Amino acid sequence: MSNLQNCWPEPIVRVQELSESGINSIPERYIKPPSDRAGLQNSPGNDTFGAVNIPVIDLLGMAGKAEEEAVGRACREWGFFQVVNHGVSPEVMRAAREGWREFFHLPMELKQPYANSPCTYEGYGSRLGVEKGAVLDWSDYFFLHYLPTSLRDPAKWPSIPPHFRELIAEYSQQVVELSGRLMKVLSRNLGLPEDRLQNAFGGDNIGACLRVNFYPKCPQPDLTLGLSSHSDPGGLTLLLPDENVPGLQVRRGNSWVTVDPVPDAFIVNIGDQMEVLSNGIYRSIEHRVIVNSGKERVSLAFFYNPKSDIPIEPVKELVTEDRPALYPSMTFDEYRLYIRTKGPRGKSQVESLKSPR
């Protein structure tokens, strides 16, 4: 990752400040091409909202084969699912989400010292990608490394509100434990030993990071997106959504499904690295975030990733004469440099790697 830029190509503008300034129209740099816009017909509150939802899986109510089959089916058919009764403390989940909401509402002079750069993205940010003149998303964020510990920068962990650093660490540890449990289920469903996928990730030497998304109110939500369409470059993503303000949309064929969050659930999705390891059996799916004219939205995306410098390729047990390896070997560091440079671009990266059949 050493060839990333040290500075952003243009002065950073905080979207929250734009929103709170009272503007009636958004700056041109946030206006998406017509083909990329969500459109008012897809906004939360539409009559069709909630009519279709991604699978919801009760990890306490299912066990063994039933759990494996439900998770495996969701990964094959949707690439997304929600989990309830997952073992992460609901009190910790709520406290983490509201703590981050409180952080984003601090005065700018208290937030700005945490400003990030393209080198690591760690800290307080307002854009992805380093292409000058790129159309930007209507969001601010905060990115933190959790694992490996050698990547953590204590100076970037907010000390406000009080005891927030300890809360972030407790939340992250519990989500890492849940991720490890899901990895075993995913592995068994593929007919592999339960530790096979985890070992392919690097065993105990995995990567884990947190991106907290803040989507301010937007005066023209039909012209922009909070986060452009993309598939996640890593392994697994566990999203703690804003229960009161839907915004995540998942591609389903040629349509977009607005996810209806279940209280105290995590929204789990397959990342590109898991698609590669499973040789395309599990699918990373495009998703995006729409914004709202009347309400802000906060969500916590936790990324459970392979060790950054080990080759990731289809698991040998899943490569056969009838299903040859779909993807070449590549380290996660090499892979994620694309999105770190260009920002979210649908599924263009992982699709471009597919071997011709």
N, C-alpha and C positions, 0 to 999 in steps of 0.2 A: 504493500500500500504506500510505499515511499514516494511514488511519483504523483501523489495527489497534491493539489494546490494548497498553499498556506492561507490564501485569502479568497474571499468571495469575489466574483467578477464585477459586481456592482455594489453600491452601498446597500446595506440591509435595511429594509422597511418592516417594522413589526405590524403584522396584520391586525392585531388587537388594537393598536393605536389608531389605525385607519378606521376600524369599525366604530371605535368610541369617539371619533372626531365628529360624527354626525353627518358624514357624506351620504348623498342620496344615490350616487352611482359609483361603481367600482373603477379603479384605474385600468387603463387598457391592458397593462401587463398581466392582469388576472383574468381577462376574458378569453375563454376557450374557443377553439374553432367550433362551428355549429355541430359537426359530427361527434364532438366529444362532450357536449353539454348534456346534463341530466334532463333538463326541461322541467317545466312546472308540473307536468303530468306525473312525474315520478317522485314528487316531494312528499315527505311524511304528512299524513293527514288526508291523503288521497283515499277515496273509497275502497281501493283495492289493497291498501296497506294491511299487511297481516294475513291476507288471504292465502299466501304461500309462505312457508318458512322453512329454513334449513332444518335438518334432523336435530332433535333434542334427545340426548342420551343420559340416562340416570345411572351413574357409576356405582351407586349404592344398591339400586334396584336390580342391576344386572350383575352377573358373575360368570366367569369362565367363558364357555363357548358363546353364550348369548351376547356377552359384552364384546367379544372379539368380532362377531358377525355384524353387530350393529355399527361398531366403529369402522370396520373394514368396508361395509357397504356405503357408508357416508363418504369415506375417502375415495372410493371408486366413482361414485355417482355425483357427488357434490364437491368434494375437496374441502368442505366446510361442515362443521356440526357444533352444537352447543352441548356443554356438559354441566350437569347439576349434581349435587351431592358428591363433589369432587375432592373434598378433604381440605381445601383451603378455607381458612376462617372467614366467614362473611363479614365479621367485624373488621378484620384487617383489610379486606377488599374495599369496604366502604370508606374506612379511614384513609387508605392510600389515595383513592379517587378524590375525596374531598380535600385532602392535604394538597394535592396537586392543583385543584381548582383554586385553593387559597393562594398558592404560590403565584399562579398566573395573574391574580388580582392584586399582587403587591405593586407598589410604585416602581416605575421603570428603573430608578436609580438603584434599587435593591436586586433587580433581575439582571440588569445589563452586565454586571461583573461575571456572570456565568455564560456569557456569549460564546458560541462555538465557532469552529473553522472547518473547512472541508477535509482537513487532515484526519480527524478522528470522528467528527460530528458530535463529540461529547459536549453536552451543555445545551444552552438555550439557543434555539435556531428558528429560522423563518423561511428557509428554502432548501430544496434538495437539488443536487446537480450543480455543476459549475459552468454550464454553457451560457455565455453572455447573451442577453436578450431573450432568454427562454420565457415562455408563458408560465407564470407561477401559480401555485395553489393557495387557496384562501385558508391559511392555517399557520399557527406557530406551533413549536414543539420543544420538548426537552429530551435529549438522548443521553443515556447512561450505560456504561459498561458494568456488568456484574461479574461475569466470568470470562476468561481467567482473571484472577485477582490482580495479576501483574498489569493489566490494562486499566484498572480503576484509577481515576484521578480524584483523590479526596477533595481537592479544591473545587471540583465541579458538582459535588453532592450538596444540594441546598441545605443550609442550616436553619432556614425559616420555612414553615412554622417550627416551633420548638419540638425537639426529638424527632424531626422529620427523617434524618439520616437513618436512625434506628428502625423507623417504620418502613422505609424503602427496603432496607436489608432484610427485614422479617418477611415482607411481602414477596420479595424476590426469591428467598430461600424456599418458601412454601410453593411457589409456582414452579421452581426447578424440580422439586420432589414430584409434583403432579406431572410434569413433562416426562420425567423418567418412567413413571407408571404408564403413561400413554405410549411411550416408545416400546415397552414390552408388549402391550396389546397389539400395536401395529405390526410388530415383528412376528408374533404368533399367528396373526391373521394371514400373513404371507407364507405360512408354512415353514418359518424359520425358527431357530432357537430364540428364546425371548430376549437374549442379550445381543443378538446379531446386529441389529441396526444401531444400538448404542455403541457397540464396539467399532462399527464403521464410522461413527461420529468422533471417535477418539476415546471411548471409554469414559473415564472420569474427567478427562481433559477436554471438555467441550467449551463452547462459547455461549454466553447468554448476555442479553442486553435488553434495555427497556427504552421504549420510545413513548413518551406521553404526548398526546395530540390535543391541542386546544383549537377549536373551531369557533371563532367569534361570529356574532350575528353578521349577516351579509345583506345589504340592501337590494342586491340583484342575484339571488341564488340560482336563477335559471341560466345565468351566463357563465358560471364558474363551477369549480369543484373544490372541496376541502382537501382531497387527495386524489390525484389522477389515477386512472386505471392502471393496474399493475398486478403481477403475481409476486409474492414475497420471495426474495432470493435465498433465504436460509432454509432451515429444517422444518421446525414447527413454530407456529405463532399462536399464542394464547392471549386473546383480547378481552380486557375488562371494559365493556361498553358503558356509555351513559344510559342508564335504564330509562330515563325520562325523555330522551331526545334521540330517536332513531336516526341513523345517517349512513350506516354501512350498507352498500349494495354489492351483491354477488352476481356475476354473470351466469346466466342459465340459458345455454343455447344462444339465441339472438336477443334475449331479454335480460333485464336487470331486476333482481329480487331484492327488495328492501328488507333487511333482517329485522325481525321483531325480537328485541332482547328479552330473555327470560330473567326474572330477578335472581341475583346472586349466581348467575351462570357465567362461564367463560365461553367465548366463541373461539373455536379451535380451527385452524386451517393448515393445510399441507403447503410447505414451501418448495421451491424449485429443487433444493438438495434432496428432499425426500422423494420427489418425482424421479430424480436421476437414480437414486439408490434402488427404488422399487422397479426400475426399468419401465417407467410409465404406467405401472399398475395403479399407483396412487397418483392423483392429479393435483397440481397446483393450479388454482383457478383465479382468473382475473377478478379483481374487486376494486371498488372506488368508494369515495365518501362524498355525499352531497351535504350542502350547508343549508342553513335555516335563517329566515329573515327575522324571526321573533325570539329565538333562543340560541344561546351558546351551547357548545357540546364539549365534553372532556372524555377521552378514552385512554386506556393504558395498553399498549401492545408490547407483549413480552416475547422476545425471539430466542428460541432454543436452537442453537446452530452447531454444526460440526467444528472441530478444532480447525483453525483457519489455514494451517499449512499442510494438511494431509490430503492426498488425492481422493476425490469423491467420484465414484463410477458405479454403474449398475452392479448390484450384489451378484456374485458369480452363480449362486444357486438359482437366480431368476433369469439367467441368460441361457437360452436353448436354441436349437436349430430353427424352431418355428418362431422364436422371439429373440432375435439377436440383440446385442447391446445397442440401445438407441442413442446413447450419449457417450462422448469421449471422457477420459479422465481429466479432472481439473480441480485445483484446490479452491476452497471457498474464498480465499483472498483474491485469487485471480478472477473468480466469478463475480464477486460483488463490486469489483472495481468499475464494472459497466454501469451499474445503477448509481454508484457514488459519483460517476462522471456525468451521466446523461439524465439522471432522475428517472422517475417511473415511466415506463414505456410498454404497457400492456404485458404480453407474454413474448415479446419479440426476442429477448435474449435466449431463453431456454428453447424456444422453437428453432432458433437459428442454429443451435448445436446439434439438432437431431441428425443422425446418420441417414443418408438416403436409403430407401427400402426398395 
